[in-house]
Amino acid sequence: MAQDKPGRNDPCPCGSGLKYKRCCLRSGADGNVARAVHDELEQALQGREFETVEEAQAAMDRFMAERNQRPMDDFRGLSPQQMDQVLQAPFDSPSLVTFTDPLPTEPRAPIVTLFTSIAEAVGEKGFKPTAKGNLPRQLCRDALQAFTDNGYEEETPRFGQVSGEEDFPELHVTRLVAELSGLLRKNRGRFILGREARDTLKREGLAGIYPQLFRAHAERFNWAYSDRHSDLPIIQQSWLFTLYLLSRHGDDWRPAEFYEDAFVTAFPMALEEVGQPTHWSPEHDVALSYNTRALRRFVRFLGLAEIRPSTEGRRSVLDGGEIRKTPLLDTFVRFRTG
């Protein structure tokens, strides 16, 4: 009872939640996957007889539906069906996850501290950008002072080195995300807060602003922006899987390698996307890209996790650190699994 080869836009039979063209077709693993699925199906239907083709097709459809609802070790307990929701509809899958909006209290996060500096500078009248369209130097220096005062001094430039927005990458990203979310915009040559942003701040404060910043960062901001790593769009597309991993395993400090390895196990096709790095292996390139984008510049920047230097050695050139979730993660994101 051979199965037809899936179409390019069909769900991949490996259960990754990705389309076939972006998963096993690209990696060349489709033969092994198809054989594995065929063997499972043959065992499930062994000894059964069907009077019509339609009856046989219905039995195969039931088998695939049950298979897609079965938790998988490679997905850390998520089923292929749930992984499809993670990748394709992260904000529209209430049976799997919900987001608290607004938050019950004002959140503590690097992006919130920097947005506050921008919003306070905007005030009622707004301010003019620089000739390049960036934030003015004094605002950048004031934001850096607030950043360090809140304990976010790690990996930030020294005060004397900040002559503009481009010298302060975290502030630059915050400004871009605020614009993508519609909270910050330009009007008649001045930066201003949008009307909805002003209303939200007045009504809910930063507890209402945070979900808008989060969504813009997760969905609209390009995580690969200026980091010089391989493209690897699956790292951003799977942002909810990263939050799921932290929600499930983040109570204690764990090496960053734990999360890097969990990502590669769930999405091995990423190793096929990096090309041929000159100085390190595909495994290292994927791990470094994931650490940079998903762990440091997403969950830590959004205040959902904290990172400290590793207490043990690491396989990579850079110290991947150890990571655990913050209370904000469980307050903001509620998974309904298990």
N, C-alpha and C positions, 0 to 999 in steps of 0.2 A: 504494500500500500504506500507507494511513493508519494511524497509531497511535492507540489509545484514549488519552484523557486520563487521567493517573495519578490514583489515589484520594488523598484528603487525607493518609492515613497511609502511602502508598507512598513509597519513596525518590525524592527529586527527580531528574528526568531530567537536570538540569545536572551531576550528579555531586558535589554539595557534601557528601554524606553526611548531610544533614538530611532530615527528612520533608518531603514536598511542601508541606504546610500551613504549615511554618515557613520556607519558602524562596521559591521562585518564585511560588507562589500568592499569598503575601503581597506580594511586590514587584511583581507584575504582569508579570514577565518570562517567564511560562510560554509565551506564544506564540512568542517568539523561540527559546527553548530547544527547544521541541517541533519547530519547523521545522528547526533545526540538526541535531537528532538524526535527524529524518526524512530529511534530505538525506544524512547519513552512511550511514544504513541503506540508502537507495535506491541509493547508489553501490556499497556493499558487495555488494548482492544483484543488481546489474544483470546481465541476461542469463540469470539462473538461473530454472528452472521447477520448480514443486512440484506433486506429484500430489495431495497432501492438505493440508488446513488444518493438521493436526498437524505435518506436515513443514515447512511455512512457519513455524509458530510456533517449532519447534525451531531453525530457522536464525536467527530474530530473537533468541531467547534466547541463542544462542551469540555473536551479534554484541554484545548488551548486556553479556554476561559479559566478553568481550574488551575492550570499551570501558571497562568499570569497572576493569580491571586495567592500563590504559594510564596511565603517568605524565602529569601535567598541569602545564604551566608555571604556571598560576594557583595550584597547590598546592605550588610549589617542588619538583616532582619526585615528590610522592606521587600515587598513583592515587585515583580515587573510592572504590574498595574500601578502601584504606588510610585515607582520610579518614573513612570510615564507622567504622572501628575507632577512630580518634583521638577521635571525638565520642561514640560509643556504648559503647565498651568499652576505655577507655585502660589499665585495670589487668588486663585479661583478653585481651590480644592478643600472646602471646609471639612470634608470627611477625613482629611489627612492633617491639615494644619490651619490654624487661624492666627491672626495678628491683632494685637491689642491697639486700638486706635480710638481715642487718644490713650496714652499711657496714664496710669493712676498717679504718677509723680513725675517731676521733671527728671530726665535721664542725665547720667554722667557719661560723656563720651567725647573723644577728641574733636569729632566733627561738630558736635554741639557747641563746644567752647569756641571754636573758630567761627561758626555761623553767628554766635552771639556777638562776637567782636565786629563782624560785618554789619549786623542789624543795628547795633548801637551807633555805629558810624553813619549809617544811612539816616537814622532819625526820621524826622518829618519832612525834611527838605531834600534828602539825598545828597550825593556828591559826584563830582566829575571824575571819570576814569583818567588814567594817564593817556599819553598819546598812543600807546599800544593797546589801549582798552582794558588795562589791568587796574588793580587796586593801588591807591597811592602809597608811597613809602611809609609815611607815618602810621597809617592804618596797619600796614604789615608789621611794623615794629611793635605797635600796641598789641596786636594779635599774638605775636611771639611771646611777649611778656605774659599775657594771660595764659598762653599755652604752657609755659614753664611754671607759672604760679600754680597751675592745676596738676602738676606732676607729670606732664607729657614732654619733658625735655629730651628724652631719648631720641636720637637720630634727627634732631632738629638742628638748624644752623645756629652759629653763635650770633649774638645780637649785632655786632659790628659788620657781619657779613650780609645782612639783609638790607639790600638797597631797593628791593622791589618784590613783587609777588612771585616772580619766577625763582627767586632765591629761597622760597619757603613752599616746597611742593605740597605739603598738607593743606596750606591755606589756598593755594592755587586750585587744588582738587575740590575743596569746599566751595569755592566761588563757582566753579563749573557745575557742580552738582546742584547748588542753589539755583542757578539759572535753568538747568535742565528740569528742575522740579517746578519752576514757575514762581518760586518764592522771591527770587531776585531777578530784576530785569532792568533794561535800559529804556529810558523815556526822555526824549529831547536832550540827548547827550549826557544824561545823569543816571547813575545807579539809584534805583528806588526799590522798595518792597512792593510787591503786587498787593492789590486790595485784599485778596483772599489771605495772603500771608499776614497782613496787618490785622485782619479780623481774627485769624487763628491765634496769633500772639495775644491779642486782647482777651479772647474767650478762653483759650486753653493753655497758653504759654508754650514753652518748649516741649511740653508733653504732647501737644498736637502737631508741632513742627517736625519732630523726630521721624514719625512714620513717613512723611513726605520726602525727607532727605534720604531715608533708607530705601524707599522704592526707586527713587531716581538713581541712586548709586547702584542698586542691584540690577535694574533693567536698562537704564539709558546711558549711564556713564560707561565709557569704554575702558575696561580694566587693563587692557594691553597698552594703554596710552603711555608712551614715552618710557617703557621699562626695558626695551631692547631684548626681551625674551621671545621665544617662539609664540606664534599667534594663539594656538590652543584655546579656541573659543569655548570648549567644553568646561573649562575651569569656571568661567562666569556663568554659563548656562546651568551648571550644577550647584549654584550658590546655596540653594535650599538643602541639598545633600550635606554640604559642609555644616550648616546650622543643625541638621539632624544629628550628625556625628557628635558635635559639641554638646547638644542637648542630652544625648545618650551617654557619652563617655567623659564629659568635661567637668565632672565634680572634683576630680583630682588632677594634679599636675601630670601631664603626659608629654613625652617628647614630641616635637612637631613631626618626626618621622612616622609616628602612629597615624596621624591624619593624612600625611602624604601617601603612605602605603595603602590606606583605606581608599583613597581617591583612585590610585592606579589600579587597585583590585577591581573596583567598580567600573572603571572606564579604561581598560587596557588599550583601547584604540588610540588613546592620547599618545602612546609611545610611537605610533606610526605617523603621527602628525608633526613631529619635531624635526624631521629631515635628518641631516647628518651633522650634529654639532662638532665643532673642531676640537674642543678641549675636554669634553666630558661625554658620558654615555647618554642615550635617550632617557634612561631612568633618572639620572641626576638632573637633566634639563627639566623634565616634567616636575620633579620634586621641588626644584628651586623656583620654578614659575608658580607652582601651587602655593608654596610657602609665602612668596612675595605678594601675590595677588589675593588669594583667598584668606590667608591667616593674618598677615601683617597689614595689608592695605584695605581689607574688608572687615573681618570680624573685630580686629583690634581697633581699627580706625572708627568703626561704628559703636565701639564700647561694649561689644558682646563677648569679648574674651580679653584676657591679659596674657602677656608673654614675658618670660624672664630668661636669662641666659641658661644654657644647659648645664646640668650638674655632671653630665658624662660626655664622652667624646661623640663626635658626629661624623658621618661618612662624607659630608660635603665640604666645600671650601669655606662656606660661611656657617656660623653657628645658627642652627635652625631654632634653637631655644626650646623651652617647655611652655605649654599652653594649658589654660583652663578657662572655663566659661565664667562670666560675671553674672550677678543676679539679674541684670537687665535682660539677658537672653531668655530666661524662663518667664520673665514678666511680659516680654514683648511677643515671643513666639510660643505657641502651644501646639505640640504635636499630639495627634490622637492615634497612636499605634500601640500594639501589644494588647 
